[in-house]
């Protein structure tokens, strides 16, 4: 079983020919759609109702089989697209039918199984692995298309800005990624707004703060940064912004908790003599290694006792949020103050009762 990645798919399509079968999945919706569209357009005219057929998640797999097996009309090839079919919860017979279709695609057809919104865990999915093998059996390709690395996204943004008559100041393109998203759809939208606002001037971090919509991760990271800086007033201001945005308190809590988990992993790694790249690899951060490198220095020096007390505070706050009639904002604010107190005590934390 061999899973390919974007670079291999891009190289394959650059030759001007398509394969018989594609199983396309991953976490970057924009790129997946781009490549699915490219494969379709290289094979047929999308308006050709005889040679292009799209099936959705409610498809009858016998109808999909019949469409794949039928000869194209006045064309060398036909293209069949099956989008978001939930093969994980399909009956055994339906799944076996899908494997049969994918493993025996005729030379006259290009068959694409596209996981657009449907997600699964590859490592835990025996069915996904069987579909990968089936695609290979047809001489096709199983492709995992994930978010591009930060370096690739920076290059894309900087080229995009130049095409629109402007440039980024040093560090601003990476700041845009960290602030908004690694999703290309979001980044392209924010880049359009920034370039219009900049009107030929260099795009600065200040412009990004003014124009762009911060992702929840970025907003919670800013909150965590204020907490690690022991800045209660700054933290309260950001909590006010998060509640104004109508972010669910449980989501705020769990996002804050994830930052502390990141810090804990870095601290444990440092104690074991392991650097951030190795920690990122061990815990599957992939292209998101920057969430570890951007942690404030103070977060990377916490003591084990401090982590224990912080994690206990998160658990208690989570329980309180789930209780009937809870004042959710008060719970988040009290949690924030309590954590800042724990961090502030430093080496004296063992004296806390």
C-alpha positions, 0 to 999 in steps of 0.5 A: 500500500503506497499513499502518494502526496500532492507533489507526485500527483502534480508531476503525474498530471504535468505529463498531460495524461490521467490515470484510470483511478484516483482516491483523493483525501486529506485535510486541504479542501481547496487543493483537493477540489483544484486537483479533482477539477483538473483531472476532470477537465483533462478527461472530459468536458464537464457539460458533457452529460453522456461522458461525465457523471457525478455521484454523491454520498447517497449513490447506489453503487450498482449505478456507479458500477454501471456508469463506470463500465459503460463505453463513452459516447463519441469520446475516448474517455468518460469520467465518473466522480463519486464524492463524499461516499461514507465508505466507513459506515457502508454495508459490507456488500456496498463496500465490497462493490466499491472496492470492486469498482475501484480495482477494475476500472476499464481503460475507457474511464477515469474514476475518482473517489473524492473525500471532500467533506467526508473525513477518516483516520487513515491509520485506523481505517482498514477500509481506507487501506483497502481502497488505496490498494484497489486504486493501485490495482487499477494502475491508479493513485491514492493521494493524500492532499494536506495543507502545504508547509508554512514555507510553501504557503509563504511562497504562494502568498508572496507570489500572489502579492507581487502579481497584485502589485505589492509585497510583504514586509519581513515576517508578514506573510508568515504572520498572516498564516499564523493569524488567519489559517493554513487553509488556502481558501482563507488565505487567498480571500485575506490576501485579496483584502490586504492587497486592496487595502495596501494599494501598492504599499508593503503589507505590514503586520499592522495591516493584517491586524486591521484587515484580516479576520483572526482564526480561533486558534490565533485568538486563543493563542493571543489569549494564552500569550497574555496569560503566559506574560501574566497580563490579566488586563490583556487576557480579560480584553481578549476574553471579551473579544472571544465572547463578543464573537460568540465563540462557545465557552467550551471551545475557548476552554479546550483551545486554551488547554491545547496550548498548554498541552503544546507547552507541556510536550515541548518542556518534556522534550527539552528535559529529555534532550529532544528538540522541537522538530523531534517533538513535532514529528513524534506527536504528528504536528506535520506542517504545524510545527510553528505552533510549538516554535512560537510558544512564549519562552516562559511557557517552555520553562514551566515546572511539572508542579505548575503543569499539574495544577494548571491541568487540574484547573482546566478539568474543574473549569470543564466540569463547571461549564457543563453544570446546569445554570453555570455563568460561563464567562465567569468560569473562563475569567476565574480560570484565567486568573487562577492560571496566571496565579499558578504561573506567577508563583513559579518556584514557590508553587509547592507552598500552595495548598 
